[in-house]
Amino acid sequence: MAALDIERCELECEINNFGHRTYLNGRDRLIVRRGQPFTITLHLRSGQFQPGMTTFSFVAETGPSLCESAGTKAEFSLSGAVDLNQWSAAVSCHSGNTVSLSICSPPDARIGRYSLTMTQGGSTRLGDFILLFNPWCPGVFEPGILDACLQLLDMNPKYLSNSDQDCSKRNDPIYVSRVVSAMINCNDDKGVLAGNWGDCSDGVSPMSWNGSVEILRNWCGLACQPARVFCCGTISVKAIKEGELTFKYDAPFVFAEVNADVVYWVKHKDGSQKKMSYCDEVGQHISTKSVGKDTREDITHLYKYPEGSEEERHVFEKANHQNMLLKPKPAPGLGIKIKVTEGMKKGCDFNVYAVVTNNTPKPKECHLTFCARATRYNSTVGEECGMKDLGMQIPPNEGKQIPLRLNYSKYCEAIKEDNLIKLVALLINNETIDSVLAVRDIYLENPEIKIKILGEPKQNRKLAAEITLKNPLSEPLHGCLFCVEGGNLTDGKAIQEPIASVSPGQEAKVKVYFTPKQSGLRKLVVDFNSNKLRDVKGYRNIIIGK
């Protein structure tokens, strides 16, 4: 039989991308998921396809060096039906001068950019496509981010040192995850992110980012060269919960992250120091974002058994952390904890409390130091914004509640954009000089940003949103700026709306306009900054109709 005279190949990008849940990445190129068939259409200049007589084969290739044994090159022939377990192709329908083909990749194929060629005596290049892992999440597609992720893979040190070996391993989600974690985590300004646990004046504060989109775009706009990057994981969550530290990867490190001790040192006036440990402070609230909504989901129980339970003791024995498990129960004596109230909002005055107890049959003469200091997300402390220092007698088997007033007039200049205050209460027994310590970080809530959608959200139709924020402070806000962005809502750009000033108790109000490019669930993100209120965020999910 004569070879088919192919005029052109239609990759059916819109239909395939919709079926493979990738259409939010665009419809101008083919983006498919492994293990799921996709359709292409051949348009012939002349002749017709004849079942059982017309034969041809295909070659799918990825990476700079092509090798069948490495999984970066696949040759497969036309068959009667597609095989979901391997590279395969079959004719789905044919009529006149068109032939529709169904092509499938195996579920363990290497991910990345592919070229597809048809061979029938000679070779005909049919086009290029991108093959992704199968798992997906709606509403996370932004212009340019897919290319940034693929570029990130091609800039990683393993690829630069041995591209063949790196590409051959891209069928393994664990390997790819470790490459990504290594590329995200770097110590050099040539990488994606440089970790800084102190002053961020030479870069961008972590509190200023609304998400990873702008971070990856900035990285792509720079040199895009890898640094000494450090990778962590992946590790089975169940292995961490059960104390199985011999499993790959980095089990001891991750176990320590969720079960570590915090150590404090008390320095006395005579220069002597006393070590005080906190064993139940780390890993108490392990969180993730809930699926489909902007709320916190507590997943602590997936990583560890309840504090003090028999299961927890068994795990710690297995993990050789007997210092925490076998610690004796606290002897009767002095106790202290910090109590807070609801409604600790920035701009308000409020009380926090040191609750001291005497669990002995004798009265105790004590000295309490109760201090509030501004702190950062990295636990560095700043200016003092509240202090109480007093002596007291605590009756036998009784307790006292000591208030500390935190006034906005004092803490407003001390706290940073983190809105965090560290409370420290130290109780010293005057007779024995023994001491007990309580530490607690509190977060001051920012005012709510209200987002009202005006009109019915429709694809490719201009839409307005009214955004308001009430000034909760007793002083004016100056240099106010609303920054609005959203996936497939604002064309990948931030809409900025400045306001000169807002009086106390008054609302900052703006109206923004944008045109949604895609239907479906979208998130609008608003960031507000001024001289006194920094990095206030608001979110609104919008369902865009067709």
C-alpha positions in Angstrom: 0.0 0.0 0.0 1.1 3.6 -0.8 2.0 5.8 2.2 -0.7 8.2 3.3 -0.1 11.7 1.8 -0.6 13.8 5.0 -1.5 17.5 4.4 -1.6 18.4 8.1 -2.2 17.0 11.6 -4.7 18.6 13.9 -3.8 18.0 17.6 -7.3 18.8 18.8 -5.9 20.9 21.6 -9.2 22.3 22.9 -11.0 18.9 23.1 -8.0 17.0 24.5 -7.1 19.6 27.0 -10.6 19.8 28.3 -10.8 16.0 28.6 -7.4 15.8 30.4 -8.3 18.7 32.7 -5.5 21.0 31.5 -7.5 23.5 29.5 -6.9 26.2 32.0 -3.3 26.1 30.9 -4.5 27.2 27.5 -5.9 25.7 24.3 -3.2 26.6 21.8 -1.0 23.6 22.6 -1.6 20.0 23.5 -1.2 19.2 27.2 -2.2 15.7 28.3 -1.9 13.4 31.3 -0.2 10.0 31.2 -2.3 6.8 31.1 -5.2 8.6 29.4 -5.9 8.5 25.6 -5.9 11.6 23.5 -7.1 12.2 19.9 -5.4 13.6 16.8 -6.8 14.0 13.3 -4.8 13.5 10.1 -6.0 15.5 7.0 -4.9 13.8 3.8 -4.1 15.4 0.5 -5.3 12.4 -1.4 -6.3 8.8 -0.9 -8.1 7.1 1.9 -7.3 5.0 5.0 -8.1 1.3 4.4 -8.5 -0.8 7.5 -6.3 -3.8 7.6 -4.2 -2.6 4.7 -2.9 0.8 5.7 -0.1 0.6 8.2 2.2 3.0 9.9 3.9 3.5 13.3 4.8 6.3 15.7 7.7 7.6 17.7 7.3 9.6 20.9 10.4 11.3 22.3 11.4 13.5 25.2 14.7 14.9 26.5 17.9 15.8 24.8 19.1 12.1 24.3 16.7 9.5 23.1 16.8 6.0 24.4 14.1 3.3 24.5 15.7 1.5 27.5 15.7 4.8 29.4 12.1 5.4 28.6 12.8 8.7 26.7 11.9 7.2 23.3 9.0 5.0 22.4 8.2 3.3 19.1 4.8 1.8 18.6 2.6 0.6 15.7 -1.0 1.1 14.8 -3.2 -1.6 16.5 -6.9 -2.5 16.7 -7.4 -0.7 20.1 -5.3 1.4 22.5 -3.6 -0.3 25.4 -3.8 1.8 28.6 -0.6 0.2 30.0 1.8 1.1 27.2 2.4 3.5 24.3 -0.3 2.6 21.7 -2.4 4.0 18.9 -5.6 3.0 17.1 -7.9 4.5 14.5 -11.0 5.8 16.2 -12.8 6.8 13.0 -12.1 7.7 9.3 -14.1 9.3 6.7 -13.0 10.6 3.3 -9.7 12.4 3.6 -9.6 12.5 7.4 -8.4 9.9 9.9 -8.9 10.3 13.7 -6.3 8.5 15.9 -6.5 7.6 19.6 -3.1 7.7 21.2 -2.3 6.6 24.8 0.8 6.9 27.0 1.5 4.3 29.8 0.7 5.4 33.4 4.4 5.3 34.2 5.7 7.4 31.3 8.3 10.1 31.7 6.7 13.5 32.1 7.8 16.6 30.2 7.9 17.9 26.6 7.4 15.4 23.8 7.6 15.3 20.0 5.4 12.9 18.0 6.5 11.6 14.7 4.7 9.2 12.3 6.7 6.8 10.2 5.6 5.1 7.0 8.7 4.6 4.9 9.6 8.2 5.6 9.0 10.3 8.8 6.3 13.0 9.2 6.5 15.2 12.3 2.9 15.4 13.7 3.6 18.0 16.5 4.6 18.5 20.1 2.8 17.9 23.3 3.4 18.1 27.1 2.8 15.0 29.2 1.9 15.5 32.9 1.4 13.4 36.0 -2.3 12.4 36.4 -3.1 14.0 39.8 -4.5 17.5 39.5 -6.3 20.2 41.4 -8.8 22.7 40.0 -8.0 26.5 40.0 -4.2 26.3 40.2 -3.5 27.2 36.6 -1.8 30.5 35.8 -0.3 31.8 32.5 3.4 30.9 32.2 3.5 28.6 35.3 3.6 25.3 33.5 6.5 26.5 31.4 8.2 27.8 34.6 7.8 24.4 36.2 9.2 22.5 33.2 12.1 25.0 33.0 12.7 24.4 36.7 13.2 20.7 36.0 15.6 21.5 33.2 17.7 23.8 35.4 18.2 21.4 38.3 21.8 20.3 39.0 21.0 16.6 38.3 19.8 17.5 34.7 22.8 19.8 34.1 25.3 17.1 35.2 23.5 14.2 33.5 20.5 15.0 31.4 20.0 11.5 30.2 19.8 10.0 33.7 17.6 12.9 34.9 15.0 12.6 32.2 14.9 8.8 32.5 13.8 9.2 36.1 11.0 11.6 35.5 8.4 8.8 35.6 8.9 8.7 39.4 6.9 11.3 41.4 9.2 10.9 44.3 12.3 11.7 42.2 10.5 14.7 40.7 9.3 15.9 44.1 12.9 15.8 45.5 14.2 17.7 42.5 11.5 20.4 42.9 12.1 20.7 46.7 15.8 21.1 46.0 15.2 23.8 43.4 12.8 25.7 45.5 15.1 25.7 48.5 18.4 27.5 47.8 21.1 29.5 49.5 21.8 31.8 46.5 20.0 34.6 44.6 20.3 32.5 41.5 17.8 30.0 42.7 14.0 30.3 43.1 13.9 31.3 46.8 16.7 32.2 49.2 15.8 31.4 52.8 16.4 34.2 55.3 15.5 33.9 58.9 16.4 37.5 59.8 16.4 40.8 58.0 14.6 40.6 54.6 15.5 44.2 53.6 17.6 43.0 50.7 14.8 40.9 49.3 11.1 40.3 49.7 9.4 39.4 53.0 7.6 36.1 53.0 4.5 37.9 54.2 4.4 40.0 51.0 3.7 37.1 48.6 0.1 36.1 47.8 1.2 32.7 46.4 3.8 30.9 44.3 2.8 32.4 40.9 4.6 35.7 41.2 7.6 33.9 42.8 8.0 31.6 39.8 7.5 34.4 37.3 10.2 36.5 39.0 12.6 33.5 38.9 11.9 33.0 35.2 12.6 36.6 34.6 16.0 36.4 36.3 19.0 34.1 35.5 17.1 30.9 36.2 20.3 29.2 37.3 20.3 26.7 40.1 22.2 27.2 43.4 23.2 24.8 46.1 19.9 23.8 46.6 18.9 21.2 49.8 16.1 18.7 49.2 13.8 17.2 51.8 11.5 14.2 51.5 9.5 12.6 50.3 8.7 10.5 53.4 5.7 8.4 54.3 3.5 10.3 56.8 2.6 7.0 58.4 6.3 6.3 58.9 6.7 9.5 60.8 3.7 8.7 63.0 5.0 5.2 63.7 8.6 6.4 64.4 10.1 4.4 61.5 13.3 6.5 61.0 15.1 4.1 58.6 12.7 4.8 55.7 13.6 7.1 52.8 13.8 10.1 52.6 15.0 12.2 55.5 12.8 10.5 58.1 14.9 11.6 61.1 14.8 15.2 60.1 11.0 15.3 59.4 10.4 13.3 62.7 12.3 16.0 64.6 10.4 18.8 62.8 7.1 17.6 64.4 8.4 16.2 67.7 11.3 18.6 68.7 11.9 20.1 72.1 12.1 23.8 72.6 14.8 24.8 75.1 14.8 28.1 77.0 17.6 29.4 79.3 16.9 31.6 82.3 19.8 33.9 83.2 20.0 35.0 86.8 21.5 38.3 88.1 24.6 36.5 89.4 25.3 35.3 85.9 24.3 31.7 86.4 22.0 30.0 83.9 19.4 27.4 84.1 18.1 25.2 81.3 14.3 24.9 80.9 12.8 22.7 78.2 9.4 22.7 76.6 8.4 19.3 75.4 4.9 19.8 74.1 5.2 23.0 72.1 6.4 21.8 68.6 4.0 20.0 66.3 0.8 20.7 68.2 -1.1 22.1 65.2 0.0 20.7 61.9 -2.2 22.2 59.2 -3.1 22.2 55.6 -5.6 24.0 53.4 -9.0 22.4 53.2 -10.0 21.1 49.8 -12.3 23.5 48.0 -12.4 26.2 50.6 -10.1 28.6 52.4 -10.1 27.1 55.8 -7.6 25.3 57.9 -7.7 21.5 58.2 -6.0 20.0 61.2 -3.9 17.0 60.2 -1.9 16.6 63.4 -3.4 13.2 64.0 -1.8 11.9 60.8 1.7 12.8 62.0 1.6 11.8 65.6 -0.4 10.1 68.3 -2.1 12.2 71.1 0.4 13.7 73.5 0.9 11.3 76.5 -0.9 8.3 75.0 0.5 4.8 75.1 0.9 4.8 71.3 3.0 8.0 71.5 5.2 6.4 74.2 5.8 3.3 72.0 6.7 5.5 69.0 9.2 7.5 71.0 10.8 4.4 72.4 11.2 3.1 68.8 12.6 6.4 67.7 15.0 6.5 70.6 13.5 9.7 72.1 13.2 8.3 75.6 14.2 11.7 77.1 10.7 13.0 76.2 8.7 9.8 76.9 10.2 8.8 80.2 10.2 12.3 81.7 8.7 12.1 85.2 5.4 13.8 85.9 5.9 17.3 87.4 6.2 17.2 91.1 3.6 19.3 93.1 4.8 22.9 93.3 4.4 26.2 91.4 2.7 26.3 88.1 2.2 29.0 85.5 0.4 29.4 82.2 -0.7 32.2 79.9 -4.4 32.8 79.2 -5.7 35.1 76.4 -9.1 36.4 75.3 -11.0 36.4 72.1 -11.0 39.4 69.8 -7.3 40.4 70.0 -7.5 42.7 67.0 -4.9 45.2 65.7 -5.9 48.6 66.9 -7.6 47.5 70.1 -6.5 47.5 73.7 -6.9 44.1 75.4 -5.7 42.0 78.4 -3.7 38.9 78.6 -3.3 36.9 81.8 -0.6 35.0 83.7 -2.3 32.3 85.7 -0.1 31.2 88.6 -0.9 28.2 90.9 0.5 26.8 94.1 -0.1 23.0 94.3 1.4 22.6 97.8 0.0 22.7 101.3 2.2 25.8 102.2 2.0 29.4 101.0 4.7 30.5 98.5 6.4 33.8 98.3 7.1 34.4 94.6 8.2 36.9 92.0 6.5 37.2 88.6 7.9 38.8 85.5 5.3 39.1 82.8 6.5 40.6 79.5 5.2 41.2 76.0 7.5 41.8 73.1 7.0 42.1 69.4 8.2 39.0 67.5 8.7 37.7 64.0 7.6 34.5 62.2 11.2 33.3 62.8 10.9 33.8 66.6 13.3 36.8 66.7 12.0 39.3 69.3 11.8 43.0 69.0 10.7 45.9 71.2 8.9 45.5 74.5 5.3 46.5 74.4 4.1 45.5 77.9 5.7 44.6 81.2 4.6 43.7 84.7 7.1 42.9 87.5 5.8 42.2 91.0 6.1 40.1 94.1 3.2 38.1 95.5 2.2 35.4 98.0 0.2 32.5 96.7 -1.9 30.7 99.3 -1.8 26.9 99.6 -3.5 25.0 96.8 -4.8 28.2 95.2 -4.0 30.3 92.2 -4.0 33.9 91.0 -4.8 35.5 87.6 -2.5 38.5 86.9 -3.6 40.7 84.0 -1.2 42.5 81.6 -2.8 45.3 79.6 -1.6 45.6 76.0 -2.4 49.1 74.6 -2.4 49.9 70.9 -0.6 53.1 71.6 2.4 51.1 72.7 2.4 48.0 70.6 1.6 49.8 67.3 5.1 50.9 66.7 6.7 47.7 68.0 5.0 44.9 65.9 6.0 44.2 62.4 3.8 43.0 59.4 3.7 39.5 61.1 1.3 41.0 63.7 2.9 38.7 66.3 3.5 39.3 70.0 5.5 36.9 72.2 4.3 36.6 75.8 6.7 35.4 78.4 5.8 34.7 82.1 8.6 33.7 84.5 7.6 32.8 88.1 10.5 32.5 90.7 10.2 30.8 94.1 11.9 33.3 96.4 12.9 30.6 98.9 14.4 28.0 96.5 15.1 30.3 93.5 13.5 27.6 91.4 11.5 28.9 88.5 8.8 28.0 86.0 8.2 29.5 82.6 5.3 30.0 80.3 5.7 31.2 76.7 3.0 32.0 74.1 2.9 33.7 70.8 -0.3 35.6 69.9 -1.5 36.9 66.6 -3.4 40.2 66.2 -6.2 39.9 63.7 -6.3 42.3 60.9 -9.6 44.0 59.8 -11.7 42.1 57.3 -11.5 42.9 53.6 -14.9 42.6 52.1 -15.2 41.7 48.4 -18.6 42.2 46.7 -19.1 41.0 43.1 -21.3 43.3 41.1 -23.3 41.5 38.4 -23.3 37.9 37.1 -19.8 36.5 36.5 -19.5 35.3 32.9 -16.6 34.2 30.7 -15.2 37.0 28.5 -17.6 39.5 30.0 -16.4 42.6 32.0 -16.9 42.1 35.7 -16.7 44.5 38.6 -15.8 43.9 42.2 -16.3 46.4 45.1 -13.6 46.1 47.8 -13.8 47.7 51.2 -11.8 47.8 54.4 -12.7 49.7 57.6 -9.9 51.5 59.4 -10.0 50.0 62.9 -7.3 52.3 64.3 -7.7 55.6 66.2 -5.5 57.3 63.7 -5.6 57.9 59.9 -4.1 55.5 57.4 -1.8 57.0 54.8 -0.4 55.7 51.6 -3.1 53.0 51.2 -2.9 50.5 48.3 -5.2 47.7 47.3 -3.5 45.0 45.1 -5.9 42.6 43.3 -5.1 39.5 41.3 -6.7 36.2 40.4 -6.0 33.1 38.3 -7.4 33.6 34.8 -9.1 36.7 36.1 -6.6 39.6 35.8 -4.4 38.3 32.9 -1.7 37.3 35.3 -1.1 40.9 36.4 -1.9 42.7 39.7 -4.4 45.5 39.6 -3.3 48.3 41.9 -5.7 50.9 43.3 -4.1 53.6 45.6 -6.0 55.7 48.2 -4.2 58.7 49.8 -5.7 58.3 53.3 -8.5 56.8 55.3 -9.8 58.5 58.5 -10.3 56.5 61.8 -13.5 54.4 61.6 -14.0 55.1 57.9 -13.9 52.7 55.0 -11.3 52.4 52.2 -13.4 51.5 49.1 -12.3 50.8 45.5 -14.0 49.3 42.5 -11.9 47.1 40.2 -12.8 45.8 36.7 -11.5 42.6 35.0 -12.6 40.1 32.3 -12.5 36.4 33.2 -10.9 34.4 30.5 -12.1 30.9 31.6 -15.2 29.5 33.2 -15.2 27.5 36.5 -14.1 28.2 40.1 -11.7 31.1 40.5 -10.1 32.9 43.5 -9.8 36.6 43.7 -6.9 37.6 46.1 -6.7 41.1 47.6 -3.7 42.5 49.5 -3.9 45.9 51.4 -1.0 47.9 52.6 -0.6 51.3 54.3 1.7 53.0 56.8 0.0 51.4 59.8 -1.6 48.2 58.4 0.6 45.9 56.4 -0.2 42.9 54.3 -3.9 42.6 55.1 -5.3 39.8 52.9 -8.8 39.0 51.6 -10.1 36.2 49.4 -13.2 35.5 47.4 -14.1 32.4 45.4 -16.0 33.2 42.2 -17.8 30.8 39.9 -17.5 32.0 36.3 -20.3 30.8 34.0 -19.9 30.3 30.3 
